Each structure stands twice: as C-alpha cells, then as structure tokens.
Amino acid sequence: MEKLRKQRIEASILLEALLALAVFSLIAGLILEEIRLSRKEQVRLLEQEELLRAGQMALQSNQDRLEINGVVIQVKRSSQAIGVYHQGEELIHVEKK
C-alpha cells in the first residue's frame, strides 16, 4: 500500500512538471513570435525611411530620377504639385493652394 502511494506522489510530481514545462514553452513561443514580428516591422520601417530619405535627396537636388542603394525614386512636378514615387507607389505628394 505504501509503495502505491509513493508511486502516486511521484506521478503527480511528474504531471506537475510536465504542465509547468508546457506553460513555459507556450510563453517562450509567444515571446519569440512577438520578437520575430517586431523585427519584421522594424525592417519594414527602415526600408520606408530609406525611401523617404532618397525622395528627400531627389527633391533637394532637383532631380527627376534618382537611383541610390538600388532604390529608384522618380519625381513628377507640375505647376500645382510635386509627387515622389517609388515603383509606381506615391511616397510624397505636395500641392500648392
């Protein structure tokens, strides 16, 4: 009888340890996923910042097309507006009123 009780205690300790390990791995997985998403967002923001800086350089140097670091920026000017584009996507648009 004593041996059976001892086995139950050991089994419950093992079950608690497995549950603690499962909770820990779940929390660690969630943290790692958030870190991955954060880094992905940071890369996207750095790319956007590089595009905007290249657009600013193109505007300041009065160029209609600027290629720098593999990024091609096009500037379209009219009498009422200026637009800065990258791969057909408008980055900056300024209008006179």
N, C-alpha and C positions, 0 to 999 in steps of 0.2 A: 504494500500500500504506500509506503514511504517513497519507494522508487518511482511509482506512478506520479505522485505529487511533485517530485523533483523534476520529472520529465515535463510536466505541465508548466512549471515555472520557467524552465529553460526554453520551452516552445513559445511561451508568451513573451519572454525577453527577445527571442529571435524575431517574432512577429512585430514587436515594437521597433526593433532596429530596422527591419525592412520597411516599415511605414515611414520612419524618420528618414531613411535613405531615399525613398520615393519622393517625399516632400522636398528634401534638399535638392534632388535632381530636377524637380519641377521648377523650383525657384531659380536654380542656376541656369536652366534652359531659358526661362523668361528673361533673366538679366542679359544673357548672351544675345538673345534675339533683339532686345532693345538696343544693345551696343551696336549690333550689325545695322539696324535701321538708322541709328544716329549717324554712323559713319557714312552710310549711303546718302543721307540728307546733306551731310557736310560736304561730300564730293559734289553733289548737285549745286549747292550754294557757291562753292569755289568756282565751278565751271561758269555759272551765271555771272559771278563777279568778274571773271576774266573776260567774258563777252562785253560786259558793260564798260570795263576799262579800255578795251580795244575800241569800242564805239566812241568813247570819250576822246581817245587819241586821234581817231579819224576826224572827228568834228574839229578838234583843236588845230589839226594840221591842214584843214580844208581839203581833204582827200575824198574822192567819191568811192574809192575802193581801197581797203587796207587789208593786207594779209600778214598776220603776225602769230607765231607759235601754232601754225596750222589752222588758225581761225580766220575766216574770210568775212569781213564786215563791209557792207555796202551802205552808202549814204545817198539818199534821194532828197534833193532840195527843190522847192518851188518858191514862188514869191510869198506864199502864205504859211508854208510848213516845212519842217525838216523831219525826215524819218531815218532811223538807223535800223538796218536789217541784217540778220544772220540766217542763212539758208531759207530765205523767204519769210522768216518769222520776225515780226516787228519787235525790236528791243526798246527803242525810244521814239516817241513822237511828240513834237513841239509845234504848236500853231500860234500864229500872230492873231491878235484880235483887234 
